[in-house]
Amino acid sequence: MLITISTFSWAITQWFMVWIFARQGGPAAAGEYSSLLSLLTPVFIVASLGLRTIYLTHHRVWPLRTYLNLRFIGLAAGGAVFLGAALLEDKFTVSLILAMVTVRTIDLVIDIYGAAIQRQERLAWLGTLGIATNLLTAGAVAAAVLAGGSLSAAVGASALVYLTFLGVYWKTAGPVDQDVTEPSGGPLGGAATILKASLPVTISQGIAGVAAYLPILLLGRWADNALVGIFTGAAYLITAANLVGSVAHTILITSFRTQFFSQGAWRTYQRAARISIALLALVLALIPAIVYLGNPVLWFVYGPEFSLPSTALLLLGIAIIPIAPSYLFSAVLAVYNRFRVEALIWVVAVTIASTGGVLLLSAAFDPLNAGMVIAALLSWTRFFGVFAFTRQAAARIRTPERPPVREEQ
């Protein structure tokens, strides 16, 4: 439960930072931060090399030191790539670039120590640390902004919080290598095995990271920071829809698995389809509210500069419609063990959305509308992909193999 609360508190903290930057610095400040974040996140996701997943799941257990050393190498490479790309742009301040690199670097070192705590099954403590980190980060950023500090100072304040908690994570991780089954082999012992296992995870997570920030990433290449900031404020509705879908995925995946083994693949697919139809209808019914109430809400939350044309709000609603249902079919695909399909779907969705976005923006299409079209192309392509592959797999899988524990019972 605390892990779930920690995840939500992280998402709220990320939104809070954009909100307070928008309230104090206007659309340009929110846009500069969001544009940099859209560039930084995919780069550092790839640089993280999927090491947390491998540390928690690999059957061969290498020392934590190996994972830390690989993480430092990945961070050095990712930091160099990000700095090179960000410094080539003339709309970002050097101090903000360095502050964001610092925060992400510390965060990803914390990530490894968090994995060590998780492997010890100290989930309550891990959730508590996450919640405390997020709350204090929000407080430090707010204090810096209200004291008249710049974006860089606010992000730097969050870096100090992360640095403090890095010490806490390191101190409380405890004797993490008690269950090591492989000889250390030096500072990078087992690196080749770990990297081989992490490659598909890195690719999948990297593509998902690009997808999450694709509209902002493309918009930032054609529009100024102010327009990106206006788009980002409204686009947090998309983030909220993704959170709802993620929670539904987590809640339903176990019952989907149970139904799969008791009633078969087709019945499981039919149940997911019924729930998805209900979700589609619910969000569709909310579109008039998004169009007619969107601007009053945006004005109240962010300020009058963040208003959107009705067309952009309509496209935003269209983009949101299939997001939560996509997570349901994704959960069923996981139950069917069609893991590679998800990565393939993301590749296709990112390709289609990127192509459409580049064509629209190159043709001087309204940037805000173009951003919403990119988001809609991404969400609908993913939805049709997971729906089609789930239906196809359900038709082919006739008799599921029951897990051994069921057979023994």
ChimeraX attribute file (.defattr): number of C-alpha atoms within 10 A of each C-alpha:
attribute: neighborCount
match mode: 1-to-1
recipient: residues
	/A:1	9
	/A:2	16
	/A:3	17
	/A:4	13
	/A:5	14
	/A:6	21
	/A:7	17
	/A:8	16
	/A:9	19
	/A:10	19
	/A:11	15
	/A:12	15
	/A:13	20
	/A:14	14
	/A:15	17
	/A:16	15
	/A:17	22
	/A:18	21
	/A:19	21
	/A:20	20
	/A:21	26
	/A:22	26
	/A:23	17
	/A:24	17
	/A:25	15
	/A:26	20
	/A:27	27
	/A:28	18
	/A:29	22
	/A:30	28
	/A:31	28
	/A:32	23
	/A:33	24
	/A:34	24
	/A:35	26
	/A:36	20
	/A:37	19
	/A:38	21
	/A:39	21
	/A:40	25
	/A:41	18
	/A:42	23
	/A:43	21
	/A:44	24
	/A:45	24
	/A:46	23
	/A:47	24
	/A:48	26
	/A:49	27
	/A:50	23
	/A:51	24
	/A:52	20
	/A:53	15
	/A:54	19
	/A:55	21
	/A:56	15
	/A:57	11
	/A:58	13
	/A:59	9
	/A:60	13
	/A:61	19
	/A:62	24
	/A:63	22
	/A:64	18
	/A:65	17
	/A:66	18
	/A:67	26
	/A:68	19
	/A:69	15
	/A:70	21
	/A:71	23
	/A:72	16
	/A:73	15
	/A:74	19
	/A:75	25
	/A:76	14
	/A:77	15
	/A:78	22
	/A:79	21
	/A:80	14
	/A:81	15
	/A:82	20
	/A:83	15
	/A:84	11
	/A:85	12
	/A:86	20
	/A:87	13
	/A:88	10
	/A:89	10
	/A:90	8
	/A:91	14
	/A:92	16
	/A:93	14
	/A:94	13
	/A:95	14
	/A:96	20
	/A:97	20
	/A:98	16
	/A:99	20
	/A:100	19
	/A:101	22
	/A:102	19
	/A:103	19
	/A:104	20
	/A:105	24
	/A:106	19
	/A:107	16
	/A:108	21
	/A:109	21
	/A:110	20
	/A:111	19
	/A:112	24
	/A:113	25
	/A:114	25
	/A:115	21
	/A:116	25
	/A:117	22
	/A:118	18
	/A:119	14
	/A:120	15
	/A:121	11
	/A:122	13
	/A:123	16
	/A:124	14
	/A:125	16
	/A:126	22
	/A:127	20
	/A:128	14
	/A:129	18
	/A:130	20
	/A:131	21
	/A:132	15
	/A:133	22
	/A:134	23
	/A:135	16
	/A:136	16
	/A:137	24
	/A:138	23
	/A:139	16
	/A:140	21
	/A:141	26
	/A:142	19
	/A:143	14
	/A:144	19
	/A:145	23
	/A:146	13
	/A:147	10
	/A:148	11
	/A:149	15
	/A:150	18
	/A:151	24
	/A:152	20
	/A:153	18
	/A:154	25
	/A:155	27
	/A:156	22
	/A:157	25
	/A:158	26
	/A:159	24
	/A:160	16
	/A:161	22
	/A:162	24
	/A:163	19
	/A:164	13
	/A:165	19
	/A:166	21
	/A:167	12
	/A:168	14
	/A:169	21
	/A:170	16
	/A:171	11
	/A:172	15
	/A:173	18
	/A:174	13
	/A:175	11
	/A:176	17
	/A:177	13
	/A:178	8
	/A:179	11
	/A:180	13
	/A:181	12
	/A:182	12
	/A:183	11
	/A:184	16
	/A:185	12
	/A:186	9
	/A:187	14
	/A:188	17
	/A:189	18
	/A:190	19
	/A:191	16
	/A:192	10
	/A:193	12
	/A:194	23
	/A:195	18
	/A:196	10
	/A:197	17
	/A:198	21
	/A:199	15
	/A:200	15
	/A:201	19
	/A:202	20
	/A:203	17
	/A:204	21
	/A:205	20
	/A:206	23
	/A:207	21
	/A:208	19
	/A:209	20
	/A:210	21
	/A:211	23
	/A:212	20
	/A:213	20
	/A:214	23
	/A:215	27
	/A:216	27
	/A:217	22
	/A:218	23
	/A:219	25
	/A:220	25
	/A:221	14
	/A:222	15
	/A:223	16
	/A:224	17
	/A:225	23
	/A:226	20
	/A:227	22
	/A:228	30
	/A:229	29
	/A:230	23
	/A:231	28
	/A:232	26
	/A:233	22
	/A:234	22
	/A:235	20
	/A:236	13
	/A:237	16
	/A:238	21
	/A:239	16
	/A:240	16
	/A:241	19
	/A:242	19
	/A:243	18
	/A:244	15
	/A:245	19
	/A:246	17
	/A:247	16
	/A:248	16
	/A:249	21
	/A:250	14
	/A:251	13
	/A:252	16
	/A:253	20
	/A:254	14
	/A:255	12
	/A:256	25
	/A:257	19
	/A:258	15
	/A:259	18
	/A:260	23
	/A:261	17
	/A:262	14
	/A:263	13
	/A:264	19
	/A:265	26
	/A:266	20
	/A:267	15
	/A:268	24
	/A:269	24
	/A:270	13
	/A:271	14
	/A:272	23
	/A:273	18
	/A:274	12
	/A:275	12
	/A:276	21
	/A:277	12
	/A:278	12
	/A:279	17
	/A:280	17
	/A:281	12
	/A:282	12
	/A:283	19
	/A:284	16
	/A:285	13
	/A:286	12
	/A:287	20
	/A:288	14
	/A:289	13
	/A:290	19
	/A:291	19
	/A:292	13
	/A:293	12
	/A:294	20
	/A:295	20
	/A:296	13
	/A:297	16
	/A:298	18
	/A:299	14
	/A:300	10
	/A:301	15
	/A:302	22
	/A:303	18
	/A:304	14
	/A:305	16
	/A:306	24
	/A:307	20
	/A:308	19
	/A:309	12
	/A:310	15
	/A:311	13
	/A:312	22
	/A:313	26
	/A:314	19
	/A:315	22
	/A:316	27
	/A:317	24
	/A:318	21
	/A:319	23
	/A:320	25
	/A:321	25
	/A:322	26
	/A:323	29
	/A:324	25
	/A:325	28
	/A:326	25
	/A:327	27
	/A:328	30
	/A:329	27
	/A:330	25
	/A:331	25
	/A:332	29
	/A:333	24
	/A:334	18
	/A:335	21
	/A:336	19
	/A:337	11
	/A:338	15
	/A:339	13
	/A:340	12
	/A:341	17
	/A:342	18
	/A:343	19
	/A:344	15
	/A:345	19
	/A:346	23
	/A:347	18
	/A:348	15
	/A:349	23
	/A:350	24
	/A:351	16
	/A:352	15
	/A:353	25
	/A:354	21
	/A:355	13
	/A:356	17
	/A:357	25
	/A:358	18
	/A:359	13
	/A:360	18
	/A:361	20
	/A:362	11
	/A:363	9
	/A:364	11
	/A:365	14
	/A:366	12
	/A:367	23
	/A:368	23
	/A:369	22
	/A:370	23
	/A:371	30
	/A:372	28
	/A:373	22
	/A:374	27
	/A:375	29
	/A:376	24
	/A:377	23
	/A:378	26
	/A:379	26
	/A:380	20
	/A:381	22
	/A:382	25
	/A:383	23
	/A:384	16
	/A:385	21
	/A:386	26
	/A:387	22
	/A:388	13
	/A:389	18
	/A:390	27
	/A:391	18
	/A:392	13
	/A:393	18
	/A:394	21
	/A:395	12
	/A:396	11
	/A:397	13
	/A:398	11
	/A:399	12
	/A:400	13
	/A:401	11
	/A:402	12
	/A:403	9
	/A:404	8
	/A:405	7
	/A:406	8
	/A:407	8
	/A:408	6
	/A:409	5
